Amino acid sequence: MNEAKDWYRSKTIWGGLVALGAALAGLFGIEVDGASSEALTSALTDAAAAVGAVMAIWGRLDARQTIA
């Protein structure tokens, strides 16, 4: 594990956020089952990767200097 990745590409981070959200929802009487949590984690990870890709492309297009 020598390669680093952005935090938003980590399924562990998204899984933790979903678990936190499910716990908070439970405090308000909303139940979230395991299958829903897994699907939500996968969807959020995919969405974060897509946002990262768009940001990278936009950053390159908006750049003021050329790539060497």
N, C-alpha and C positions, 0 to 999 in steps of 0.2 A: 504494500500500500504506500507507494512513494509518490503517486500522482495526487495532486490536490484538485478539488472541484469546488465550484461555487456552492454556498450553503443552500440555495434554492433548488439545487439539483439532487439534494439528498432525500431519499425516501425516509430515512430515519427522522429527519427534522420535520417533514410533512406529516409523518405518522404521529409524532409527538404532538404537533399542533392539532391534528384531528382528534387525538385522544384527549387533549386539554379541552377542545371545543365540546366533545361529547360529554365530558365530566361537567363542564359548566352548563350544558344543556340539561343534564340530569338534575342539576340544582333547581332548574325552572320547570321541571316536570316533563321534559321532552326526552323520549327514549331513542337512542341510536344503537342499532345492532351491529355486530361484528362485520357482517357482509357490507353494510352501508359504509362503515368506517374504512374498510379496505378499498372499496370503489372510490370513495372520496379522496383517499390518499393518492391513489393512482391518477385520478383526474387532476388533482392539484399539482402533482409532480410533472405531468405532461404540460399543463398550462404554464408552469414556471419555466420549463425548458423552452416553450414557444416564445414566451416573453423575453427570455434571455437571447434567443436567436434574433428576434426583431430588434432588440437593443443593439446587438453586435452589428447587424447590417446597417441600421440607422447611424450608428457611431462611425462606421466606415464611410458612409455616404456624406456625412456632415463634417468629416475630417478636413483640416486645412493643409495637411502635409501628405505627401505621397509615401507609400510603403517602399522601403529600400529592398 
